[in-house]
Amino acid sequence: MRRNFTNRNFKNRNLVGIKYSLVGLLGLVLQTSACGAALLGASIAVTPQAVACPCETYNKKPEELDKKAEEISGSVMRDGISYTKSSQYKKDFARCMASARKACLDYLKEHPGADNMAVVSDIDETILDNRDYYKTTDKFVWKDFVKWVRLAKAPPLKPSADFLKWARSKGFAVFLVTGRMEELKAPTIKNLVRANVAYDGIYFRNQGDRRSAIEIKTAVRKQIEDLGFTIVVNMGDQMSDMVGGHAIDCEKLPNKLYVID
Ligand SMILES: [Mg+2]
């Protein structure tokens, strides 16, 4: 999994609330030129479960993450932070959460008496806000980020935390799926308790697992389905949180700080 701060990807990530309908896929083709060729070559008649990964995948070591970040100007992160202070960011985020609520309500309406419904959510920049780390640096440094995570003091992103609380009150199980490694499990759980985020299952990246975020997160959603759950909403701040299918509705939250492929 790589944090990629290139301007090219930064510009291409103006994607909010994409759903893997035909319209969503066409939008993806138009807006992500890096992925467009791959998608155009693929079948467009897809179901949510049949969406192939359109993005290149990476298997980088933490040291390589640092090396890549060093090549990049800090302006991307500063711009990313500025965007989070804008009314546009609040609107973008709110639109995703309204869409997620609607997806849950529609499902309840269409499936009266249904049980084993689930919401899947990423953690970083989806329900936990790491800006207090990113404000301190012009480049992403893996070791420093780990130190920040161990402090367990990231505040919650209120709109998404509120959505998860609401979804549980409506009978949806909440599963958190993160690219954080197992060694960060204790501080992550501590942080979630402090942030008052309740959940029913939590999945981390196994130590030494070099698969891409897409591979790992898709496999986890499949595992959740195999438990008997229907994933009604899958939400995250990265495209890699949601490509791969195994969800009815996907909500891409705004994040212009970084891209994880
Ligand atoms: Mg994230």
Boltz pocket constraint, residues with backbone or C-beta under 6 A from the ligand:
constraints:
  - pocket:
      binder: B
      contacts: [[A, 122], [A, 123], [A, 124], [A, 125], [A, 126], [A, 236], [A, 237], [A, 238]]
      max_distance: 6.0
